[in-house]
Amino acid sequence: MPKYIINNNQQNTGEHEVHNETSNCTHLPHPSNRINLGFHANCHYAVAQAKRLYPGKKIDGCFYCANECHTR
């Protein structure tokens, strides 16, 4: 099961990206900027978890490793 993280730093467009940490994504944030979301069956569950934990933040999936959840 993939492990997901969210970038503590927001993108220029304002959202915080959810990444599949167990993928070979070349766009993972620096380890000091990663917030652990845990293991999830897919990015949809990870994004939902991030939205529950951080309701005031815009959340989006990474284009490269969570493309199914990338909306911006």
Secondary structure by P-SEA (a helix, b strand, c coil): cbbbbbbccccccbbbbbbcccccccccccccccccccccccaaaaaaaaaaaccccccccccccccccccc
